[in-house]
Structures are given as structure tokens and as C-alpha cells.
Amino acid sequence: GIMPYLPHMSPFPPFWATYMQVRDVDVAVTAAEREGGSVCMPASDLPGVGRLAGIVSPRGVMFYVMGPQPTA
């Protein structure tokens, strides 16, 4: 989806982002770190949306992984 550019986002220029759907965001983050990637946005739950994390690949490519919220 496309979200509006809000005033609090002003330090960052508008950009396109890639999102990948995964079954388990925390497993994906652990796998990315094990393979040399890094986390630029820790996994967090977005109410009504799911769980989201930002990852940077070993070659510097940033993307997001998104999945369902964990059930308690």
C-alpha cells in the first residue's frame, strides 16, 4: 500500500519499500542475522495489520518482512 507522507517524516525523503510476506517474522529476522544481515527496525506488532520488521541485507539492500501477529 501507499501511505501519506506526514510532517513527522520530514527527516526522510519519500521512498519505495519492498515488503515480503513470511510465516514468522521473528524466525525471518533470526535467519537474516545468521546470514550476515542486520535489523534496521526491530520486529513489532501493528494492531490490525500484523508483525513487521526491517532488515538490511549483507549487500545493503533494505526490505521489510511482514507476517501475522503471534498468538498468545
Predicted model as a PDB file, atoms N, CA, C, CB and O in Angstrom, pLDDT in the B-factor column:
MODEL        1                                                                  
ATOM      1  N   GLY A   1       0.814  -1.174   0.000  1.00 61.00           N  
ATOM      2  CA  GLY A   1       0.000   0.000   0.000  1.00 61.00           C  
ATOM      3  C   GLY A   1       0.867   1.252   0.000  1.00 61.00           C  
ATOM      4  O   GLY A   1       2.073   1.192   0.243  1.00 61.00           O  
ATOM      5  N   ILE A   2       0.253   2.345  -0.267  1.00 65.00           N  
ATOM      6  CA  ILE A   2       0.930   3.639  -0.243  1.00 65.00           C  
ATOM      7  C   ILE A   2       0.362   4.437   0.916  1.00 65.00           C  
ATOM      8  CB  ILE A   2       0.757   4.407  -1.599  1.00 65.00           C  
ATOM      9  O   ILE A   2      -0.853   4.582   1.044  1.00 65.00           O  
ATOM     10  N   MET A   3       1.241   4.951   1.756  1.00 67.00           N  
ATOM     11  CA  MET A   3       0.786   5.749   2.882  1.00 67.00           C  
ATOM     12  C   MET A   3       1.106   7.221   2.653  1.00 67.00           C  
ATOM     13  CB  MET A   3       1.428   5.256   4.185  1.00 67.00           C  
ATOM     14  O   MET A   3       2.046   7.544   1.927  1.00 67.00           O  
ATOM     15  N   PRO A   4       0.345   8.103   3.256  1.00 69.00           N  
ATOM     16  CA  PRO A   4       0.615   9.535   3.071  1.00 69.00           C  
ATOM     17  C   PRO A   4       1.938   9.931   3.720  1.00 69.00           C  
ATOM     18  CB  PRO A   4      -0.532  10.379   3.655  1.00 69.00           C  
ATOM     19  O   PRO A   4       2.362   9.331   4.708  1.00 69.00           O  
ATOM     20  N   TYR A   5       2.571  10.932   3.162  1.00 69.00           N  
ATOM     21  CA  TYR A   5       3.810  11.468   3.715  1.00 69.00           C  
ATOM     22  C   TYR A   5       3.418  12.496   4.770  1.00 69.00           C  
ATOM     23  CB  TYR A   5       4.727  12.105   2.594  1.00 69.00           C  
ATOM     24  O   TYR A   5       2.907  13.565   4.438  1.00 69.00           O  
ATOM     25  N   LEU A   6       3.655  12.178   6.032  1.00 71.00           N  
ATOM     26  CA  LEU A   6       3.230  13.018   7.151  1.00 71.00           C  
ATOM     27  C   LEU A   6       4.353  13.940   7.620  1.00 71.00           C  
ATOM     28  CB  LEU A   6       2.753  12.149   8.312  1.00 71.00           C  
ATOM     29  O   LEU A   6       5.527  13.639   7.401  1.00 71.00           O  
ATOM     30  N   PRO A   7       4.008  15.066   8.265  1.00 75.00           N  
ATOM     31  CA  PRO A   7       5.029  16.033   8.691  1.00 75.00           C  
ATOM     32  C   PRO A   7       6.144  15.431   9.556  1.00 75.00           C  
ATOM     33  CB  PRO A   7       4.368  17.145   9.452  1.00 75.00           C  
ATOM     34  O   PRO A   7       7.298  15.840   9.425  1.00 75.00           O  
ATOM     35  N   HIS A   8       5.832  14.480  10.430  1.00 71.00           N  
ATOM     36  CA  HIS A   8       6.876  13.905  11.295  1.00 71.00           C  
ATOM     37  C   HIS A   8       7.875  13.050  10.518  1.00 71.00           C  
ATOM     38  CB  HIS A   8       6.236  13.064  12.393  1.00 71.00           C  
ATOM     39  O   HIS A   8       8.886  12.628  11.081  1.00 71.00           O  
ATOM     40  N   MET A   9       7.616  12.790   9.254  1.00 66.00           N  
ATOM     41  CA  MET A   9       8.528  12.009   8.416  1.00 66.00           C  
ATOM     42  C   MET A   9       9.537  12.896   7.689  1.00 66.00           C  
ATOM     43  CB  MET A   9       7.736  11.193   7.402  1.00 66.00           C  
ATOM     44  O   MET A   9      10.337  12.400   6.896  1.00 66.00           O  
ATOM     45  N   SER A  10       9.508  14.180   7.948  1.00 71.00           N  
ATOM     46  CA  SER A  10      10.315  15.132   7.185  1.00 71.00           C  
ATOM     47  C   SER A  10      11.820  14.867   7.146  1.00 71.00           C  
ATOM     48  CB  SER A  10      10.099  16.467   7.731  1.00 71.00           C  
ATOM     49  O   SER A  10      12.462  15.258   6.172  1.00 71.00           O  
ATOM     50  N   PRO A  11      12.419  14.220   8.160  1.00 74.00           N  
ATOM     51  CA  PRO A  11      13.865  13.968   8.013  1.00 74.00           C  
ATOM     52  C   PRO A  11      14.196  12.994   6.877  1.00 74.00           C  
ATOM     53  CB  PRO A  11      14.423  13.424   9.316  1.00 74.00           C  
ATOM     54  O   PRO A  11      15.342  12.931   6.431  1.00 74.00           O  
ATOM     55  N   PHE A  12      13.212  12.245   6.415  1.00 71.00           N  
ATOM     56  CA  PHE A  12      13.453  11.239   5.388  1.00 71.00           C  
ATOM     57  C   PHE A  12      12.753  11.633   4.088  1.00 71.00           C  
ATOM     58  CB  PHE A  12      12.972   9.853   5.862  1.00 71.00           C  
ATOM     59  O   PHE A  12      11.605  12.078   4.117  1.00 71.00           O  
ATOM     60  N   PRO A  13      13.418  11.478   2.970  1.00 74.00           N  
ATOM     61  CA  PRO A  13      12.748  11.745   1.691  1.00 74.00           C  
ATOM     62  C   PRO A  13      11.757  10.615   1.394  1.00 74.00           C  
ATOM     63  CB  PRO A  13      13.791  11.886   0.530  1.00 74.00           C  
ATOM     64  O   PRO A  13      11.940   9.501   1.886  1.00 74.00           O  
ATOM     65  N   PRO A  14      10.733  10.872   0.616  1.00 72.00           N  
ATOM     66  CA  PRO A  14       9.827   9.784   0.225  1.00 72.00           C  
ATOM     67  C   PRO A  14      10.612   8.666  -0.480  1.00 72.00           C  
ATOM     68  CB  PRO A  14       8.696  10.322  -0.703  1.00 72.00           C  
ATOM     69  O   PRO A  14      11.575   8.942  -1.196  1.00 72.00           O  
ATOM     70  N   PHE A  15      10.205   7.422  -0.280  1.00 75.00           N  
ATOM     71  CA  PHE A  15      10.899   6.303  -0.912  1.00 75.00           C  
ATOM     72  C   PHE A  15       9.946   5.132  -1.101  1.00 75.00           C  
ATOM     73  CB  PHE A  15      12.117   5.873  -0.074  1.00 75.00           C  
ATOM     74  O   PHE A  15       8.895   5.059  -0.464  1.00 75.00           O  
ATOM     75  N   TRP A  16      10.326   4.223  -1.980  1.00 82.00           N  
ATOM     76  CA  TRP A  16       9.603   2.983  -2.176  1.00 82.00           C  
ATOM     77  C   TRP A  16      10.235   1.936  -1.266  1.00 82.00           C  
ATOM     78  CB  TRP A  16       9.626   2.533  -3.677  1.00 82.00           C  
ATOM     79  O   TRP A  16      11.445   1.955  -1.045  1.00 82.00           O  
ATOM     80  N   ALA A  17       9.431   1.033  -0.746  1.00 87.00           N  
ATOM     81  CA  ALA A  17       9.942  -0.032   0.110  1.00 87.00           C  
ATOM     82  C   ALA A  17       9.390  -1.375  -0.365  1.00 87.00           C  
ATOM     83  CB  ALA A  17       9.566   0.223   1.595  1.00 87.00           C  
ATOM     84  O   ALA A  17       8.269  -1.465  -0.865  1.00 87.00           O  
ATOM     85  N   THR A  18      10.200  -2.404  -0.198  1.00 93.00           N  
ATOM     86  CA  THR A  18       9.801  -3.762  -0.553  1.00 93.00           C  
ATOM     87  C   THR A  18       9.377  -4.505   0.705  1.00 93.00           C  
ATOM     88  CB  THR A  18      10.952  -4.511  -1.271  1.00 93.00           C  
ATOM     89  O   THR A  18      10.086  -4.498   1.711  1.00 93.00           O  
ATOM     90  N   TYR A  19       8.228  -5.138   0.640  1.00 93.00           N  
ATOM     91  CA  TYR A  19       7.711  -5.940   1.752  1.00 93.00           C  
ATOM     92  C   TYR A  19       7.608  -7.385   1.301  1.00 93.00           C  
ATOM     93  CB  TYR A  19       6.326  -5.411   2.241  1.00 93.00           C  
ATOM     94  O   TYR A  19       7.150  -7.666   0.193  1.00 93.00           O  
ATOM     95  N   MET A  20       8.037  -8.308   2.165  1.00 95.00           N  
ATOM     96  CA  MET A  20       7.920  -9.731   1.866  1.00 95.00           C  
ATOM     97  C   MET A  20       7.071 -10.383   2.943  1.00 95.00           C  
ATOM     98  CB  MET A  20       9.318 -10.407   1.774  1.00 95.00           C  
ATOM     99  O   MET A  20       7.313 -10.202   4.136  1.00 95.00           O  
ATOM    100  N   GLN A  21       6.084 -11.135   2.515  1.00 96.00           N  
ATOM    101  CA  GLN A  21       5.219 -11.852   3.447  1.00 96.00           C  
ATOM    102  C   GLN A  21       5.938 -13.109   3.917  1.00 96.00           C  
ATOM    103  CB  GLN A  21       3.852 -12.207   2.788  1.00 96.00           C  
ATOM    104  O   GLN A  21       6.430 -13.886   3.098  1.00 96.00           O  
ATOM    105  N   VAL A  22       6.003 -13.313   5.230  1.00 97.00           N  
ATOM    106  CA  VAL A  22       6.626 -14.504   5.809  1.00 97.00           C  
ATOM    107  C   VAL A  22       5.665 -15.113   6.830  1.00 97.00           C  
ATOM    108  CB  VAL A  22       8.002 -14.157   6.474  1.00 97.00           C  
ATOM    109  O   VAL A  22       4.747 -14.448   7.311  1.00 97.00           O  
ATOM    110  N   ARG A  23       5.887 -16.359   7.145  1.00 95.00           N  
ATOM    111  CA  ARG A  23       5.026 -17.021   8.143  1.00 95.00           C  
ATOM    112  C   ARG A  23       5.348 -16.558   9.550  1.00 95.00           C  
ATOM    113  CB  ARG A  23       5.175 -18.541   8.058  1.00 95.00           C  
ATOM    114  O   ARG A  23       4.448 -16.431  10.380  1.00 95.00           O  
ATOM    115  N   ASP A  24       6.625 -16.303   9.834  1.00 96.00           N  
ATOM    116  CA  ASP A  24       7.049 -15.923  11.179  1.00 96.00           C  
ATOM    117  C   ASP A  24       8.136 -14.857  11.071  1.00 96.00           C  
ATOM    118  CB  ASP A  24       7.561 -17.162  11.979  1.00 96.00           C  
ATOM    119  O   ASP A  24       9.259 -15.149  10.660  1.00 96.00           O  
ATOM    120  N   VAL A  25       7.805 -13.644  11.434  1.00 96.00           N  
ATOM    121  CA  VAL A  25       8.743 -12.518  11.324  1.00 96.00           C  
ATOM    122  C   VAL A  25       9.983 -12.741  12.181  1.00 96.00           C  
ATOM    123  CB  VAL A  25       8.058 -11.210  11.735  1.00 96.00           C  
ATOM    124  O   VAL A  25      11.095 -12.451  11.740  1.00 96.00           O  
ATOM    125  N   ASP A  26       9.812 -13.248  13.388  1.00 96.00           N  
ATOM    126  CA  ASP A  26      10.960 -13.437  14.275  1.00 96.00           C  
ATOM    127  C   ASP A  26      11.928 -14.485  13.738  1.00 96.00           C  
ATOM    128  CB  ASP A  26      10.488 -13.838  15.663  1.00 96.00           C  
ATOM    129  O   ASP A  26      13.142 -14.333  13.878  1.00 96.00           O  
ATOM    130  N   VAL A  27      11.413 -15.531  13.135  1.00 97.00           N  
ATOM    131  CA  VAL A  27      12.272 -16.553  12.511  1.00 97.00           C  
ATOM    132  C   VAL A  27      13.018 -15.938  11.327  1.00 97.00           C  
ATOM    133  CB  VAL A  27      11.429 -17.788  12.045  1.00 97.00           C  
ATOM    134  O   VAL A  27      14.206 -16.198  11.137  1.00 97.00           O  
ATOM    135  N   ALA A  28      12.322 -15.124  10.534  1.00 97.00           N  
ATOM    136  CA  ALA A  28      12.959 -14.472   9.381  1.00 97.00           C  
ATOM    137  C   ALA A  28      14.071 -13.527   9.822  1.00 97.00           C  
ATOM    138  CB  ALA A  28      11.916 -13.703   8.559  1.00 97.00           C  
ATOM    139  O   ALA A  28      15.125 -13.477   9.188  1.00 97.00           O  
ATOM    140  N   VAL A  29      13.850 -12.781  10.895  1.00 97.00           N  
ATOM    141  CA  VAL A  29      14.873 -11.860  11.416  1.00 97.00           C  
ATOM    142  C   VAL A  29      16.095 -12.650  11.890  1.00 97.00           C  
ATOM    143  CB  VAL A  29      14.300 -10.999  12.582  1.00 97.00           C  
ATOM    144  O   VAL A  29      17.231 -12.284  11.588  1.00 97.00           O  
ATOM    145  N   THR A  30      15.860 -13.715  12.621  1.00 98.00           N  
ATOM    146  CA  THR A  30      16.970 -14.546  13.111  1.00 98.00           C  
ATOM    147  C   THR A  30      17.770 -15.119  11.937  1.00 98.00           C  
ATOM    148  CB  THR A  30      16.435 -15.696  14.007  1.00 98.00           C  
ATOM    149  O   THR A  30      19.000 -15.120  11.967  1.00 98.00           O  
ATOM    150  N   ALA A  31      17.081 -15.601  10.914  1.00 97.00           N  
ATOM    151  CA  ALA A  31      17.759 -16.157   9.738  1.00 97.00           C  
ATOM    152  C   ALA A  31      18.568 -15.080   9.010  1.00 97.00           C  
ATOM    153  CB  ALA A  31      16.733 -16.787   8.775  1.00 97.00           C  
ATOM    154  O   ALA A  31      19.690 -15.333   8.573  1.00 97.00           O  
ATOM    155  N   ALA A  32      17.999 -13.889   8.883  1.00 97.00           N  
ATOM    156  CA  ALA A  32      18.713 -12.796   8.207  1.00 97.00           C  
ATOM    157  C   ALA A  32      19.990 -12.431   8.963  1.00 97.00           C  
ATOM    158  CB  ALA A  32      17.804 -11.556   8.076  1.00 97.00           C  
ATOM    159  O   ALA A  32      21.041 -12.240   8.351  1.00 97.00           O  
ATOM    160  N   GLU A  33      19.902 -12.335  10.281  1.00 98.00           N  
ATOM    161  CA  GLU A  33      21.094 -12.010  11.079  1.00 98.00           C  
ATOM    162  C   GLU A  33      22.136 -13.122  10.980  1.00 98.00           C  
ATOM    163  CB  GLU A  33      20.710 -11.777  12.557  1.00 98.00           C  
ATOM    164  O   GLU A  33      23.332 -12.846  10.888  1.00 98.00           O  
ATOM    165  N   ARG A  34      21.688 -14.370  10.998  1.00 98.00           N  
ATOM    166  CA  ARG A  34      22.619 -15.513  10.894  1.00 98.00           C  
ATOM    167  C   ARG A  34      23.372 -15.482   9.563  1.00 98.00           C  
ATOM    168  CB  ARG A  34      21.852 -16.855  11.038  1.00 98.00           C  
ATOM    169  O   ARG A  34      24.525 -15.907   9.494  1.00 98.00           O  
ATOM    170  N   GLU A  35      22.726 -14.981   8.505  1.00 97.00           N  
ATOM    171  CA  GLU A  35      23.337 -14.946   7.176  1.00 97.00           C  
ATOM    172  C   GLU A  35      24.067 -13.635   6.880  1.00 97.00           C  
ATOM    173  CB  GLU A  35      22.280 -15.175   6.129  1.00 97.00           C  
ATOM    174  O   GLU A  35      24.465 -13.391   5.741  1.00 97.00           O  
ATOM    175  N   GLY A  36      24.246 -12.785   7.908  1.00 98.00           N  
ATOM    176  CA  GLY A  36      25.036 -11.570   7.726  1.00 98.00           C  
ATOM    177  C   GLY A  36      24.234 -10.298   7.552  1.00 98.00           C  
ATOM    178  O   GLY A  36      24.814  -9.229   7.358  1.00 98.00           O  
ATOM    179  N   GLY A  37      22.913 -10.386   7.615  1.00 97.00           N  
ATOM    180  CA  GLY A  37      22.079  -9.191   7.529  1.00 97.00           C  
ATOM    181  C   GLY A  37      21.990  -8.496   8.878  1.00 97.00           C  
ATOM    182  O   GLY A  37      22.501  -8.998   9.879  1.00 97.00           O  
ATOM    183  N   SER A  38      21.347  -7.353   8.899  1.00 97.00           N  
ATOM    184  CA  SER A  38      21.155  -6.631  10.157  1.00 97.00           C  
ATOM    185  C   SER A  38      19.726  -6.105  10.222  1.00 97.00           C  
ATOM    186  CB  SER A  38      22.178  -5.466  10.295  1.00 97.00           C  
ATOM    187  O   SER A  38      19.045  -5.970   9.205  1.00 97.00           O  
ATOM    188  N   VAL A  39      19.300  -5.817  11.421  1.00 96.00           N  
ATOM    189  CA  VAL A  39      17.949  -5.319  11.650  1.00 96.00           C  
ATOM    190  C   VAL A  39      17.988  -3.798  11.728  1.00 96.00           C  
ATOM    191  CB  VAL A  39      17.339  -5.925  12.947  1.00 96.00           C  
ATOM    192  O   VAL A  39      18.727  -3.237  12.538  1.00 96.00           O  
ATOM    193  N   CYS A  40      17.202  -3.130  10.895  1.00 93.00           N  
ATOM    194  CA  CYS A  40      17.133  -1.669  10.949  1.00 93.00           C  
ATOM    195  C   CYS A  40      15.859  -1.207  11.646  1.00 93.00           C  
ATOM    196  CB  CYS A  40      17.203  -1.076   9.536  1.00 93.00           C  
ATOM    197  O   CYS A  40      15.761  -0.051  12.056  1.00 93.00           O  
ATOM    198  N   MET A  41      14.887  -2.099  11.783  1.00 92.00           N  
ATOM    199  CA  MET A  41      13.667  -1.823  12.540  1.00 92.00           C  
ATOM    200  C   MET A  41      13.272  -3.115  13.249  1.00 92.00           C  
ATOM    201  CB  MET A  41      12.504  -1.298  11.605  1.00 92.00           C  
ATOM    202  O   MET A  41      12.866  -4.080  12.601  1.00 92.00           O  
ATOM    203  N   PRO A  42      13.389  -3.139  14.576  1.00 95.00           N  
ATOM    204  CA  PRO A  42      13.064  -4.370  15.301  1.00 95.00           C  
ATOM    205  C   PRO A  42      11.631  -4.822  15.044  1.00 95.00           C  
ATOM    206  CB  PRO A  42      13.280  -4.170  16.793  1.00 95.00           C  
ATOM    207  O   PRO A  42      10.753  -4.010  14.755  1.00 95.00           O  
ATOM    208  N   ALA A  43      11.412  -6.111  15.153  1.00 94.00           N  
ATOM    209  CA  ALA A  43      10.075  -6.666  14.963  1.00 94.00           C  
ATOM    210  C   ALA A  43       9.109  -6.044  15.956  1.00 94.00           C  
ATOM    211  CB  ALA A  43      10.090  -8.199  15.116  1.00 94.00           C  
ATOM    212  O   ALA A  43       9.405  -5.931  17.145  1.00 94.00           O  
ATOM    213  N   SER A  44       7.960  -5.645  15.456  1.00 93.00           N  
ATOM    214  CA  SER A  44       6.933  -5.073  16.318  1.00 93.00           C  
ATOM    215  C   SER A  44       5.560  -5.412  15.764  1.00 93.00           C  
ATOM    216  CB  SER A  44       7.106  -3.544  16.449  1.00 93.00           C  
ATOM    217  O   SER A  44       5.390  -5.653  14.569  1.00 93.00           O  
ATOM    218  N   ASP A  45       4.594  -5.424  16.658  1.00 92.00           N  
ATOM    219  CA  ASP A  45       3.225  -5.723  16.273  1.00 92.00           C  
ATOM    220  C   ASP A  45       2.504  -4.438  15.905  1.00 92.00           C  
ATOM    221  CB  ASP A  45       2.484  -6.457  17.404  1.00 92.00           C  
ATOM    222  O   ASP A  45       2.567  -3.445  16.630  1.00 92.00           O  
ATOM    223  N   LEU A  46       1.820  -4.468  14.775  1.00 86.00           N  
ATOM    224  CA  LEU A  46       0.997  -3.349  14.334  1.00 86.00           C  
ATOM    225  C   LEU A  46      -0.454  -3.804  14.458  1.00 86.00           C  
ATOM    226  CB  LEU A  46       1.349  -2.899  12.853  1.00 86.00           C  
ATOM    227  O   LEU A  46      -0.911  -4.616  13.653  1.00 86.00           O  
ATOM    228  N   PRO A  47      -1.189  -3.294  15.454  1.00 84.00           N  
ATOM    229  CA  PRO A  47      -2.560  -3.746  15.678  1.00 84.00           C  
ATOM    230  C   PRO A  47      -3.406  -3.689  14.403  1.00 84.00           C  
ATOM    231  CB  PRO A  47      -3.210  -2.905  16.764  1.00 84.00           C  
ATOM    232  O   PRO A  47      -3.430  -2.684  13.692  1.00 84.00           O  
ATOM    233  N   GLY A  48      -4.084  -4.780  14.146  1.00 83.00           N  
ATOM    234  CA  GLY A  48      -4.946  -4.862  12.985  1.00 83.00           C  
ATOM    235  C   GLY A  48      -4.225  -5.101  11.669  1.00 83.00           C  
ATOM    236  O   GLY A  48      -4.863  -5.240  10.625  1.00 83.00           O  
ATOM    237  N   VAL A  49      -2.895  -5.149  11.711  1.00 85.00           N  
ATOM    238  CA  VAL A  49      -2.109  -5.325  10.484  1.00 85.00           C  
ATOM    239  C   VAL A  49      -1.299  -6.609  10.548  1.00 85.00           C  
ATOM    240  CB  VAL A  49      -1.176  -4.123  10.257  1.00 85.00           C  
ATOM    241  O   VAL A  49      -1.429  -7.462   9.669  1.00 85.00           O  
ATOM    242  N   GLY A  50      -0.468  -6.763  11.569  1.00 91.00           N  
ATOM    243  CA  GLY A  50       0.389  -7.927  11.712  1.00 91.00           C  
ATOM    244  C   GLY A  50       1.707  -7.556  12.364  1.00 91.00           C  
ATOM    245  O   GLY A  50       1.799  -6.536  13.047  1.00 91.00           O  
ATOM    246  N   ARG A  51       2.706  -8.361  12.162  1.00 94.00           N  
ATOM    247  CA  ARG A  51       4.034  -8.133  12.736  1.00 94.00           C  
ATOM    248  C   ARG A  51       4.962  -7.712  11.609  1.00 94.00           C  
ATOM    249  CB  ARG A  51       4.578  -9.415  13.469  1.00 94.00           C  
ATOM    250  O   ARG A  51       4.882  -8.245  10.503  1.00 94.00           O  
ATOM    251  N   LEU A  52       5.847  -6.752  11.888  1.00 93.00           N  
ATOM    252  CA  LEU A  52       6.688  -6.148  10.852  1.00 93.00           C  
ATOM    253  C   LEU A  52       8.098  -5.943  11.391  1.00 93.00           C  
ATOM    254  CB  LEU A  52       6.090  -4.800  10.368  1.00 93.00           C  
ATOM    255  O   LEU A  52       8.278  -5.616  12.564  1.00 93.00           O  
ATOM    256  N   ALA A  53       9.094  -6.135  10.534  1.00 95.00           N  
ATOM    257  CA  ALA A  53      10.495  -5.854  10.885  1.00 95.00           C  
ATOM    258  C   ALA A  53      11.215  -5.347   9.646  1.00 95.00           C  
ATOM    259  CB  ALA A  53      11.207  -7.128  11.459  1.00 95.00           C  
ATOM    260  O   ALA A  53      10.867  -5.715   8.524  1.00 95.00           O  
ATOM    261  N   GLY A  54      12.216  -4.504   9.849  1.00 94.00           N  
ATOM    262  CA  GLY A  54      13.045  -4.009   8.759  1.00 94.00           C  
ATOM    263  C   GLY A  54      14.405  -4.677   8.790  1.00 94.00           C  
ATOM    264  O   GLY A  54      15.028  -4.780   9.846  1.00 94.00           O  
ATOM    265  N   ILE A  55      14.861  -5.124   7.646  1.00 97.00           N  
ATOM    266  CA  ILE A  55      16.129  -5.856   7.536  1.00 97.00           C  
ATOM    267  C   ILE A  55      16.981  -5.206   6.452  1.00 97.00           C  
ATOM    268  CB  ILE A  55      15.884  -7.369   7.216  1.00 97.00           C  
ATOM    269  O   ILE A  55      16.466  -4.710   5.450  1.00 97.00           O  
ATOM    270  N   VAL A  56      18.308  -5.219   6.673  1.00 96.00           N  
ATOM    271  CA  VAL A  56      19.257  -4.786   5.652  1.00 96.00           C  
ATOM    272  C   VAL A  56      20.107  -6.004   5.297  1.00 96.00           C  
ATOM    273  CB  VAL A  56      20.150  -3.571   6.153  1.00 96.00           C  
ATOM    274  O   VAL A  56      20.707  -6.628   6.173  1.00 96.00           O  
ATOM    275  N   SER A  57      20.154  -6.337   4.012  1.00 96.00           N  
ATOM    276  CA  SER A  57      20.918  -7.499   3.562  1.00 96.00           C  
ATOM    277  C   SER A  57      22.420  -7.226   3.694  1.00 96.00           C  
ATOM    278  CB  SER A  57      20.557  -7.853   2.096  1.00 96.00           C  
ATOM    279  O   SER A  57      22.827  -6.076   3.864  1.00 96.00           O  
ATOM    280  N   PRO A  58      23.240  -8.272   3.618  1.00 96.00           N  
ATOM    281  CA  PRO A  58      24.692  -8.068   3.675  1.00 96.00           C  
ATOM    282  C   PRO A  58      25.212  -7.123   2.584  1.00 96.00           C  
ATOM    283  CB  PRO A  58      25.398  -9.403   3.559  1.00 96.00           C  
ATOM    284  O   PRO A  58      26.285  -6.539   2.735  1.00 96.00           O  
ATOM    285  N   ARG A  59      24.465  -6.968   1.496  1.00 96.00           N  
ATOM    286  CA  ARG A  59      24.874  -6.061   0.411  1.00 96.00           C  
ATOM    287  C   ARG A  59      24.236  -4.676   0.519  1.00 96.00           C  
ATOM    288  CB  ARG A  59      24.518  -6.672  -0.932  1.00 96.00           C  
ATOM    289  O   ARG A  59      24.371  -3.853  -0.386  1.00 96.00           O  
ATOM    290  N   GLY A  60      23.542  -4.425   1.629  1.00 95.00           N  
ATOM    291  CA  GLY A  60      22.997  -3.098   1.875  1.00 95.00           C  
ATOM    292  C   GLY A  60      21.596  -2.839   1.350  1.00 95.00           C  
ATOM    293  O   GLY A  60      21.157  -1.690   1.309  1.00 95.00           O  
ATOM    294  N   VAL A  61      20.885  -3.890   0.945  1.00 94.00           N  
ATOM    295  CA  VAL A  61      19.523  -3.725   0.445  1.00 94.00           C  
ATOM    296  C   VAL A  61      18.547  -3.783   1.620  1.00 94.00           C  
ATOM    297  CB  VAL A  61      19.182  -4.817  -0.614  1.00 94.00           C  
ATOM    298  O   VAL A  61      18.520  -4.767   2.360  1.00 94.00           O  
ATOM    299  N   MET A  62      17.742  -2.725   1.791  1.00 93.00           N  
ATOM    300  CA  MET A  62      16.772  -2.698   2.872  1.00 93.00           C  
ATOM    301  C   MET A  62      15.424  -3.213   2.394  1.00 93.00           C  
ATOM    302  CB  MET A  62      16.633  -1.285   3.432  1.00 93.00           C  
ATOM    303  O   MET A  62      14.984  -2.890   1.290  1.00 93.00           O  
ATOM    304  N   PHE A  63      14.767  -4.016   3.229  1.00 95.00           N  
ATOM    305  CA  PHE A  63      13.427  -4.514   2.938  1.00 95.00           C  
ATOM    306  C   PHE A  63      12.729  -4.820   4.255  1.00 95.00           C  
ATOM    307  CB  PHE A  63      13.477  -5.779   2.023  1.00 95.00           C  
ATOM    308  O   PHE A  63      13.354  -4.848   5.316  1.00 95.00           O  
ATOM    309  N   TYR A  64      11.444  -5.044   4.169  1.00 94.00           N  
ATOM    310  CA  TYR A  64      10.648  -5.374   5.345  1.00 94.00           C  
ATOM    311  C   TYR A  64      10.098  -6.776   5.203  1.00 94.00           C  
ATOM    312  CB  TYR A  64       9.505  -4.361   5.547  1.00 94.00           C  
ATOM    313  O   TYR A  64       9.804  -7.234   4.099  1.00 94.00           O  
ATOM    314  N   VAL A  65       9.961  -7.459   6.342  1.00 97.00           N  
ATOM    315  CA  VAL A  65       9.250  -8.731   6.385  1.00 97.00           C  
ATOM    316  C   VAL A  65       8.002  -8.506   7.222  1.00 97.00           C  
ATOM    317  CB  VAL A  65      10.147  -9.890   6.974  1.00 97.00           C  
ATOM    318  O   VAL A  65       8.034  -7.810   8.236  1.00 97.00           O  
ATOM    319  N   MET A  66       6.917  -9.100   6.786  1.00 95.00           N  
ATOM    320  CA  MET A  66       5.632  -8.894   7.445  1.00 95.00           C  
ATOM    321  C   MET A  66       4.913 -10.221   7.563  1.00 95.00           C  
ATOM    322  CB  MET A  66       4.767  -7.873   6.675  1.00 95.00           C  
ATOM    323  O   MET A  66       4.941 -11.034   6.640  1.00 95.00           O  
ATOM    324  N   GLY A  67       4.278 -10.437   8.679  1.00 95.00           N  
ATOM    325  CA  GLY A  67       3.547 -11.665   8.892  1.00 95.00           C  
ATOM    326  C   GLY A  67       2.449 -11.473   9.906  1.00 95.00           C  
ATOM    327  O   GLY A  67       2.246 -10.363  10.400  1.00 95.00           O  
ATOM    328  N   PRO A  68       1.737 -12.537  10.226  1.00 90.00           N  
ATOM    329  CA  PRO A  68       0.663 -12.433  11.202  1.00 90.00           C  
ATOM    330  C   PRO A  68       1.202 -12.186  12.604  1.00 90.00           C  
ATOM    331  CB  PRO A  68      -0.183 -13.693  11.185  1.00 90.00           C  
ATOM    332  O   PRO A  68       2.340 -12.537  12.917  1.00 90.00           O  
ATOM    333  N   GLN A  69       0.372 -11.580  13.439  1.00 81.00           N  
ATOM    334  CA  GLN A  69       0.770 -11.366  14.823  1.00 81.00           C  
ATOM    335  C   GLN A  69       0.795 -12.708  15.532  1.00 81.00           C  
ATOM    336  CB  GLN A  69      -0.189 -10.374  15.539  1.00 81.00           C  
ATOM    337  O   GLN A  69      -0.077 -13.547  15.306  1.00 81.00           O  
ATOM    338  N   PRO A  70       1.794 -12.919  16.394  1.00 73.00           N  
ATOM    339  CA  PRO A  70       1.847 -14.181  17.141  1.00 73.00           C  
ATOM    340  C   PRO A  70       0.614 -14.307  18.037  1.00 73.00           C  
ATOM    341  CB  PRO A  70       3.147 -14.267  17.992  1.00 73.00           C  
ATOM    342  O   PRO A  70       0.122 -13.312  18.569  1.00 73.00           O  
ATOM    343  N   THR A  71       0.127 -15.517  18.196  1.00 72.00           N  
ATOM    344  CA  THR A  71      -0.999 -15.745  19.109  1.00 72.00           C  
ATOM    345  C   THR A  71      -0.450 -16.082  20.479  1.00 72.00           C  
ATOM    346  CB  THR A  71      -1.931 -16.884  18.592  1.00 72.00           C  
ATOM    347  O   THR A  71       0.569 -16.760  20.609  1.00 72.00           O  
ATOM    348  N   ALA A  72      -1.129 -15.606  21.485  1.00 63.00           N  
ATOM    349  CA  ALA A  72      -0.658 -15.819  22.864  1.00 63.00           C  
ATOM    350  C   ALA A  72      -0.962 -17.199  23.358  1.00 63.00           C  
ATOM    351  CB  ALA A  72      -1.274 -14.813  23.796  1.00 63.00           C  
ATOM    352  O   ALA A  72      -0.632 -17.534  24.496  1.00 63.00           O  
TER     353      ALA A  72                                                      
ENDMDL                                                                          
END                                                                             
